[in-house]
Amino acid sequence: MPSPVLPVTSPQFSKPLSLVDPTSPNVLSSTMFLKPEMLDDPTTRLLISPRIQDESSVSMSPLLSRTSSFAGITSTTTSTTKFYQQRRRRIASESSLCSLSDGNGREQSFGHEVGEVASQTFVATSLSVKLLSYLGVGYRWILRFLALGCYTLMLLPGFIQVGYYYFFSRHVIRGIVYGEQPRNRLDLYLPKSSDGPKPVVAFITGGAWIIGYKAWGSLLGQQLSERDIIVACIDYRNFPQGTMSDMVADASQGISFVCNHIAEYGGDPNRIYLMGQSAGAHIAACVLVEQAIKEAGEGESTSWSLSQINAHFGLSGGYNLFNLVDYFHSRGLYRSVFLSIMEGEESLRRFSPEVVVQDPNLKNAFALLPPIILFHGTADYSIPVDASKNFAETLRGVGVRAESIVYEGKTHTDLFLQDPMRGGKDQMFEDLVAIIHADDLQAQAKDAVAPPRRRMVPEFMIRVARKVSPF
């Protein structure tokens, strides 16, 4: 039975390190965050598709003035660029039609699908090996690696079902190109019904800034699409392919694509929500803060607007790096690696949304932020629950509509994996859907009679997985 929810709300929101020691020998200079050989590693090359290599010169959506309506986008590119943009959209549309057609009409053969499964599995394995190479081979990580293997084994029945849905469902469109950089892809999870435009969740997955991958959002995408919600899982460059500024840039460009093109896939551009989990929640928060500063600046032009985002959901995220760098070091994400990801100690403030929003000179900018709802479990040992509580309190202090909802006894992975695989009623999921459907009486009526979600993994295996989880 789900644990009770302990809400911590703002009165006006009615809808449902410590500093790093600069003398530490582990601190890396900002000029050392990427080694030359990292820029040309095999994983990076594997992640660049032939289409991007062939069309690397194609420009993306033109920049818009922040005062422009996203419904009235105008292009100032040349006719040649227009041709290629139309060609790219045509390719995406053909992929959509292909994915939504019946088995006899699909252009991709079963053999091709199996090949893609193998390719994606290889990429995921390569990311995991790369993570271990950066964390080192000490006894602590040997034990964690063994725990991860046991954890995966216990949840394997659920992972197999999610993987089959991801690769073979006609309602999943994989690998839509949203930019020209490696990993600039997103996956779309479409509801079965096509009656009217659907609300949209743009999701940025976690992965310790090193192993983030769009397929990690498959379970969330599948279950939200069953409630008539489109989900766009945005991929982005990980370390060492890129550092924090690259991740923020990629996520922002992916959000721009969703805002400007989701109507082509049946989405409602007036009902777009942003969501991030763990490291993805931190990246999403950085994107919002950076976008607010851009929109408040004189002469700044952007390809999307904060006014297009109805709300932001942060799941198990961390938002003040000064409070987390030593904590992460104690848990194995070593200070030297973490500072390399964040582009050096001098960039910790820039990538700490909780700190940035307290700048009195930028108060007008942060008034543009959408409502922010932060979910967190009280038993989360990867990122303490206080990270969400403190950020929500700070946001309210500067006039942003913010709310933190904490779940008693829930760990870092309970809310994202174990509870959804358990089936039945998932309180965090129900809270999320209730907020998205708050102004849609018809959707609320459907939610009220929605059948309980089926169990994907036996309870005893979920309990074992929870006990051995390295997260």
N, C-alpha and C positions, 0 to 999 in steps of 0.2 A: 504493500500500500504506500503511495507516495508520501514523502515527508511533508509536514506543513510548511507553508510559505510564510516568511516573516517580512512583510513589506516595510520599507522605510521610505516614506513619500514626502514630497514637498507639498505644502498647503495649496500652492497655486497650480499644481499639476494634477488635474482631476482624472485624466485618462489613466481606463485601466492601462652609501651610500652615506644611508649616511654618505657624504661626499667621498668620491674615490680619492685615496691618498695619492697626490701627484708625484710623491717620491717612490711609489711602489715600483719595483722592477718589472711587474707584469703589465704596467700601463704601456700601450703602444702609441707611438707618435701617429698623428692623423695622416701622415704621409705614408704610413706603412700598412694601411688597412687592407690593401690588396697586393699580393705578390704578382709579379709579371706572369708566372706560369699559371696562375689561377684564371687569367683572362682567356686562356685557350684550352681549358680542360675538356676532356671528352664528353662529360655530361652536358656542358654548355653547347657543344656542337650537335649533340643528339637532339637537343630540344628545339633546334631551329628547323622548321619544316621546309621542304622544297619550295612550297608556294611562297613563303616569306623570302627565301633566297632569290627566287625569280622576280619577285615584285618589291624588292627592298627599296626601290626608289619611289614607290607609290606614296603620296601624301595622304594623311588621314583627314578626318572631318575638319573643316575650317574652324578657326577660332571665332567665337561669337562674343559680341559685347555683352557684358553682364546684364544689360537692360533688354537684350533681345529675348523674344519668346522662343522657347524650344520648339513650339509648334510652327514657327515661321522662320525656319533656318534658311539662310541664304548663302550661296557659295560664291567665292571670289576666285576660285581656282581656274586654271586654263582648261580648254576643252579636252586636252589630252588627259589631264588629271581627272576630269569628270568621267571620261571614258573608263578609266581604270577603277574609279570608285563605283561606277555602275556595274562594272564587271564583277567586282568583289561582292557587292550586294546581291548580284544575280547568283553568284556561287553559293552564298549563304542561304538564299531563298531556295535554291535547288536542293541544298543539303536538308533544309527544313522539310520540303515536300517529300524528299526521299525518306526521311526519318518517319514521317507521319503516314506514309502510304502503307498498304498491306504487304504481306510477305512476298507476293508475286511481283509487286512493283518496285521492290527495293533494288537499287543499282549496285549496292555493295554485296558481294558474295559472302557466304558463311566463312569461307577460307580467309577473306580479307578481314572479317571481324575477329577471327581467332588470331590472326597476325597482329591486329591492333591490340588485343588483350595482352599478347606476349610483349609487345613494344612498351605499352604503358606499365606493365609489371616490371620490366627492366628499368625503366626510368625511376619508378618508386624505389626499387631496390638500390639503385645507384645513389639516390638522395639519402637513403638510410645509411649506406656505407660511408658517404661523405660526412654525415653528421658524426658518426663514430670516429672518423679520422680527425675531426677537429676537437672532439671531446677527450681524446686520448685513450689509452688502453690500460689505465690504472684498475686496481681491484674493484673500485667503486663502480666503474662503468662496465666491467665484466659481469658483476652481479646484476646491474640494471639491464644489461643486454639479455641475460638469461631470464630475468623477470618479464621483459618485453616479449620474449618468445613464448613464455607460458601464458601471458596475458592474451596474446594473439591467438594461441591455440584454443583457449577457452571460448573466445568470441568468434572463432572461425566459422561456425554455421551461419552466423549473422553476416559476416564479411562476404561469404560466398553468395548469399542471396542478394546483398547490395551490389556486389560486383556484377552479377548476372543482369540485374536491372540496369546498371550503368551502361553496360556494353551492348545489350540486346533490346532494350525497350525502344519502341517507336516514338516515345514521348520525351526522349532525351536527345538533344542536339549537341554533339560534342565538338570542341575545337573551333568555335567561331573566332575569327581573327578580329581583334579590336585595335591593334597597334602594330608597329614595325619591329619592335624589340623581341628578343627571344622570350618565350613564355607569355607573350601577349595574346592569350587565348581565353575564352570563357565557355562554360557549358550552360545550356538552358534546359530546365526541367519544366515541361508544359503539362497543364491539367488535361484530363481526358476530354472534358467538355469544352466547347468553343463558343458558348453563348455569352457574348459581350466581352469587353475588355476586362482583364484580370489584374488584381494588385500584384506588385512585383517586389521581391526581396533580392537586392544585390548583395551577395555574400562573399566575404573575404575570409578564407580559412586560416587556421593557425599552423604551427609547425616550428616553433622556436626560431623563426626568421631564417631557418636553414633547410627545412624539409617541407615547407608549405606547398600544397598541390591542390589544384581545383577539384580533383576526384574525391578529396577528403570530405567534401560537402554532399556526397551522394545520398547519404541517409536522410539528412535534413531536406534536400531537394525532393526526394521521393515522397516524404511524408507531408511536406507543405503543399506539393502539387496535388496530393489527394484531397486537400481542402480548397482547391481552386485558386491557388496562389502560384504564380510563376517564380521560379528561383533562377538567378544567374550567378553561377559560381565563377568568380574572377581569379584567374591565375596571375602570378607575378614572379619576377626574378627573385631568387633566394641568394643568400650569401654562399659562396663567394662570387656567383654570377653578378651580383649587384649588392650594394649596401643600402642603408635605410632610405636615403633620398631616392634611390631607384625604385624601391618597393612602393614608396608613397606616390611617385610619378606614375608607375604602372597601375596602381589601384585607382588613382584619379582618372586615368584615361579609360579604364574599364568602366568606371561609373559613368563617365561621359557617354560611352557607347550605349549603355543601358538607357540613360536619359533620352538620348536622341534617336534611338532605333528600336526600342522595345515594342513600340506600336506595330512594327512590321511583323512581330511574332505573337500578336494578340494581347500584349500588355497595355495597361492603362498608364500613360505618362504622368497622370495626375495623382497616382497612388504608388509611388516608389519609396521603398524603405531600404535603408542601409543596415547591414549586420556584419559583425566580425566576431570571430572566436579566438580566444587566447592571443597569440601574436597578431592575428588578423584583427582583433578588436583594437589593439594598440595602433596598428597601421591605419585602420579606418578613422580612429580619433585624430590621428595626425593629419590625415587628408582633410577632415572637416575643419580643423583649426587653420590649416594652410589656406584652404579655399576661402574661409571667412576673411582672412587678412587680405587675400587677393581682391575679393569683391569690394572690400571697404577702401582699397587703395585707389588713388587717382590714376586714370588712364589704363588700369589693368583690364585685360580682356580674358575671358574664360570660355570654355566650350560647354560648360554646364553651370547650373546655379544651385545654391543651397535651398532656394525656394522650391526646387523640384523634389527635395527629400522630405517626406512627411515626418519621419522619425528615424533615429539611429538606435539600434540594439547592440549593446556590447556584452558579450558572453565570456565571463572568466578572464577578463583582460587586465593589463597593468598599464598605468597611465603616468606614473612618476618614476622615471628611471633612476633618479638619485636614491630613492628608497628601495630599489630592486637590484641594483648591480651587485651589492655584496650578498644579498639573499640568493641570487642566481649562482654566484660563485660558490657558495656553500653547498649548493645542490648539483654542481658539476658543470654548469654553463660558465666556464672560467672567465674571469674579468678580462683577460687579454683578448679572448675570442669575442666577448660581448662588446667591448669597446671598438673592436675592428668592425663589427656589424654596424654599430652606431656612428662610425666615422670619427672616433676619437672622443676623449673626455670633454673637449670643448663643445661637442654637439649634443651632449646629454640634455641640456636645457631645451634646445630646439625641438628635440623629439620627446619631450615630456609635456603632453597636452595639459596636464594638471598645473604645471608651472607656468606655461605660456599664457593660459587664460587669465592669470592673475596680474598681467601687465596692465596697469591703469591707462597707458597710452593707447591700448587696443580695445578698450571697452566697447566702443561703437561697433567694432568688427564682430565681436562675439555675440552681440545682440542678434546677428543674422543666423546663428546656429539653430538647427531644428531641435525639437524635443529629444532628449537623450534618456534612454532606459537601460540600466545596467543590471545584468543578471549575474549572480555569483553564488557558489556553494560555501557553507561555513567550514567544511572539511577539506577545502582546496589547499593542498600543500605545494602546488606548482606556483601559483600566484595567490597570496593571501587575500581573503575576502575584503580586508580593509582597503585594498587598492580601489575597488569599486565604490565602497562607502565614501572614502575620502574625496574621490573625483566628483561624485554626485553632489556632495556637500559644497565643494569648491565651485562647481558650476552654478548651483543655486545662489551662492554668495555673490556671483557676478551677474545675476539676473537671467541665467539660462534655465529653461524648464527642464528639470532633471529629476530622476527617480532611481533609486537602487532597490532591487528586489532580491532578497537573499533566501536561500533554501537550506534549511537546517540539515546538517549531516551529509550534504552532497559534496563529492570530490570534483576534481578538475574534469574527469571523464564521465562521471555519472550523468551530468546534464546533457552531454553531447553524444554519448555512446550507450552506456549501460541502460539508462532509463528508456531511451527510444527502442532498444532491442528487447526490453522486458515486455513490451506491449501494454495493453490496457490504457489507463489514463496516466499521462505524463504531465505533471503540473506546469513545468516550465514551458512546454510546448503549447499547452492550453492557454497560458498567459500570453504567449507570443501571438497566437492566432486571434485571441480576443481583442488585442490592441489593433491588429491589422484590420479586423472586421468590425471595429467599434461603430462605424458609421454606415454599415451595410446590413440592414435588417434581414434581407433575404439570405445573405451568407450566414448570419447568426442563426437563423432558423435551420439551415442545413447543418451547421455545427452541432446544434442541440440534438439532432437525430443521427449524427455520424456514428457508425459502428465502432466499437472498441478496436484499437489497433492490435493486430495479431502478434503473438509472441514469436520472436525470431531465434532465441537462445534459451535453453532450459535454465531454470532459476539457479540450480546449484552451480552451473558453469559461470553464470553472471557473478555469483557471490565469490567464487574462487578468483575470477578475473579482477574483481574489485580489491581483493586482499593482496594480490601480487602485482597490481598495477605500479609501474615505475614512475607514473606521473603524479 
